[in-house]
Amino acid sequence: MSAALEVRGLTTQFSTRKGAVTAVNDVSFSVQPGRILGLVGESGSGKSVTGFSIMGLIDEPGKIIAGQVMVQGADMREMSTEEQRKMRGRAVSMVFQDPMMTLNPVLRVGDQMAMAVRVHDKVSKAAAWERAREALEIVGIPAPAERLQAYPHQLSGGMRQRVAIATALLHRPAVIIADEPTTALDVSIQGQILAEVRRLADETGTAIVWVTHDLAVVSSLADDIAVMYAGRIVESGTAEEVIGNPRHPYTRGLIDSVPGLHEPGQDLPQIPGSTPQLANLPSGCPFRPRCPRATDICARIPPNTGTEAHSVLCHHPLEAT
């Protein structure tokens, strides 16, 4: 089966007063239809910029300088601006952290969703509204016909986020990029949306890239995990392998700091230091200053010492179990 999304050597830079800063550095991964890839990392790791780069939504002073973004076998980077615009929404959609980036506060939900339908399909307004109603039903919104008549401010945060996901689903895209869409929601609503997303991937065959800093979320949702640090993917594999058998010291540190894995009252292990500034990265492995296993050789760029099924970018990977 061919990948719904294949990213090859994606590199994105931003021009700053200190020179060019590489926010996404030679990133490669693929997502098969119906599978969910969790793209995980701390703030500043480059995971959100990766999502925006895939969508072709990088504006000045940012620029994608290398790589391919293959959606159903077609390279979006070789397309014209107009061709990319037609792909967005139809073949690849994005769900933002703040649903109000998707929703216009002065238009009814139905008007906005119908407009999104008619941008790509020449259908009547009534047919567009019906498709919008069906999309709301798919994401588990009760009384969807009534919700179409509502304005965004009349909906709860969780309901607005479901509307944003439903809007992304209007054209049954091959790929959805979800940029931390449940971060601002309470745990119970977050759980409901995660369950709906898992069901959607299984039932519709849509491939999903779920961008998050929360390993606990991604461990219960994703089929595959890619861990990012300082613009690079440092470990990737199936969720079972990466969570159950982490081989990069950074991944191990992230897992150890998940509160649910420790007895109440225990001090949480922490990764020392903080994420380095992209404009001032150390030589070699960027995790070197924080890594308990670092040696002199880590001043060189680390090799990929894993396998195709479970890759790890490290001079001193943890032993496989």
N, C-alpha and C positions, 0 to 999 in steps of 0.2 A: 504494500500500500504506500502510495506517495504521501509525503508530508503536506499537511495543510499550510504550514509555515516553516520556512527554512531560512535562518539567518546565518550568513557566512562572512566572517571577518569584519563585522560592523565596527566602524571607528568614527566617533563624533568629537569634534573639538570646539572650544569656545575661545574667541580672542579676548584677552584681558590686557590690562596695563603691564602685567608681568610676562606677557607673551601668550602663546597658544597653550591652552589647558585641555588635556585629553580626558573627557568625562566618560567615554565608552571606548574601550581599548581592545580591538581585535576580538569582538564577542561573536561566538558561533553557537547555535543550538537549533534544534528542530522540534516541531510539535505535530504529532499525528492526529488525524480527525478523531474527535470524541475524547481526547486526552487533555488533562490540565497540567500545565507546567507552572510550578511555583518559582518565581524569580525573587530570591531572598537576599537581604543585606541591610546593613545599618543605613541611617540617613547619610547621604553623600556618597553612597557606593556606586551610583550610576544606574540603578535599576529603573527609575522613572524616566531618565533621559533615554535609556534603551527603548522603552515603550513608545515615547514620542518620536524617536528616530525611526522605528518600524512604521509608524503612521505617516512619516514624512512631515511632521509638524515641528521641525526645528527651524527657528527664525534667527536672524542675525542678533547677536554676534556669533551664534552657533552655526556649525556647518558639518554635514556628514562628508567625510573626506575619503572613505573607502568602504567597501563591502557590498554585499547583495542582500536584498530582502525579497525572498521568493514566496509569493502567495499563490497557492495552487499552480506552481510551476512558472509563474510570470514574475519577472524582476521589477518591483515597483520603482527601483532607482533608475531604471532605464526608460521609464514612462515620462511623458510630458506632464506639466502641472495639471492640465485638464484631465488627462487620463488617470492621474493619481486621485483627483477629486472624485471621479466616477467610481474608482475602486473603494474609496472610503465610504463606509456605510453599507455598500452592497457586498463586497468581498471581505473587508476587514473593518471592524468597528472598535471604538474605544469607550470604556466606562471610566469616568474620572472620579477622583476621591471626593470632590464636592459636586453633588448632582446639579447644583445651580449653575455649574459651567455648561451643562447640557440644556437646562430648562430656562426658558424665558419667563420671568415673573409676571409679565403683563398679558400672557396668552394662556388660554385654557390648555390643559394637558392634551386633549383631543386634537385641537388645532395644530399644536406643535408636532405631534406624532404623525398626523395626516400630511402635514407639510413635508416631513422627512420621507414619507412614502412616495409622495408625488414628485419629489426631486429626481428620483430614479425611474419611477414607473408611471406611465400615462394611464391613470385610472381615475374614476370619478371621485368626488369628495366623499360620497357615501361609502364607496368601496374602500377608500383609504381609512376612514373612521372604523370600518368593520375590521380591517387588518390590525389597527391600533388596539381595538377592543380584544381581539384574539391574543395579541402580544401581552397585554396586561393579565389576561387569564392564564397564560403560560407561566408567568412568574409568580402566580399565586395571589394576585390582588383580588380581594373580594369585591363584589358588585362593580365589575370593571366599567360598565356603561356609565355608572354614576361618577366614577373617578375621572373619566374622560371630560366631564363637564366642569371639573374642579380646576382651580388655579394652584400653582405649586405651593404657595404659602398656606393653603388649606390642608395640605398633606403633612404627615409626620416625616421625620428624617428618613426612617426606614422605608416608608412608602415612596418617598421621592427617589430613593436609590433604586428601588424596584422599577419605578417608571424609567429611570435612566438605563437600566439593564434591558427592559422591554424595548426601549427605543433602539438600542444596539442590536436587538434581535429582529427588527422589522423586516429585514431582507434576508434573514437566515444566512448570515455571513459565514464564511469558512473559518474565520479567526476573530476572536474578541480579545482585546488587550484591556485588562482591568487594573487600573492604577490605585491600589489600596482603597477600594470602594466601600469597605466596611469599617475603616479605622475610627470614624467619628460616631459610630453607632454603639448602643449598649449591647452587652454580651448576648442576651436572648434574641434580639433582632438580628444580630450578626449571625447567630447560629441558624436562624431561619433562612437567611439569604444564602449562606454557604450551602445549605441543603438543597435549595432551589437551583443554585449554580451547578452543583454536582449532577442533579437530575437532568438539567438542560444539556449538559455535555453528553451524558449517556443517551438521551432520547433524540437529540437533534444532530449529533455528530459534529457539533461546533468545537473547534480547538480553542482552548483558552490559555492565555498567559496571565497568571495572577501575580501581580507585583505587590510585595508586602515586606515588612520588616519583622513580621510575627511568625516565628517558626511553629508555634503551637497551632496557629490557623492553618498553615500550609501542610502540616503533617497529617491533618485530618481531611484535607481537601484534594491535594495534588496527587497525580500519578507519578510525576517526575519533578525533580528539584534541581535548580541551578543556583549556586551560592555566589554572590558578587562581592568583591572587595576592591575598592579604589579603581573602579572602571573595568575590572577583569572578572571573568568567571573562574573561580578558584577550585570549584568542585561541582560536579554534576553527575546525575544518575537517577535511578528510580527512587521514589520517596522512601521505600522500604530500605534500600541500601544506604542512602545518604543519612537518614535519621538513625537507622539501626547500626550502621557501620561507618561512621564518619571518618575520613582519612586526612582531611586538612585540619590543622590546629585551630583555624578560625571557625570552621564549622563545629568542631568539638566545643569551642568556647561558647558559641551561640546556643547550642543544645544544653550545655551545663547551666546556662543562665535562665532557662525556662522555669518559672516558679512551680508549676505543677509537678515537676520531677523531683521535688525535695519535700522533706517532712516540714510541717508548720513549725516556725520558730528557728529553722536553720538559716544561717547566713548563705545568701546566694553567691556562688562563685562569679567573679567578674573578669572580663578581659581587661587587662591593664591598659592604661593610656586611652587614646581616642583615635577616631578615623583621621588619617593624615590629610592635609590640604592637597588637593590635586595639583596645585601650582608648585608644590614643594615636596614631591614624593621622594622617599629614600631610594638609593640605587638598588637594583635587583628586586627582590620580593618586597612589595610595599607593606606586607604584614610583619616584616622582620623586626622592627623596634618593639612590637608587642608580643612577639612569639617566644614561648619558653623553650622551643627546640632550635632556635636560630643559631647558626654558626657562621664562620667567615664566608663559606661558599654561598650563603644566602644574599650576599651583595651582588650576585649575578642573577639574571632573570631565571626563574625556576622552569624546569622542563615539565611536560605532562608525564607524570610517572604512573598514571593509572591505566585503565583499559577503555575501550570505546564505550562499554556499558557503564562504567563508573570511573570518570576521569578526575584527576586531582593535580593541581598545579603547585608542586611543592618539592623542595630538595629533600625534606625529611618527613614524608607522610607518615601518619600513624599506621601501625601494623593492621593488616586486614584480619578480620576475625571470622 
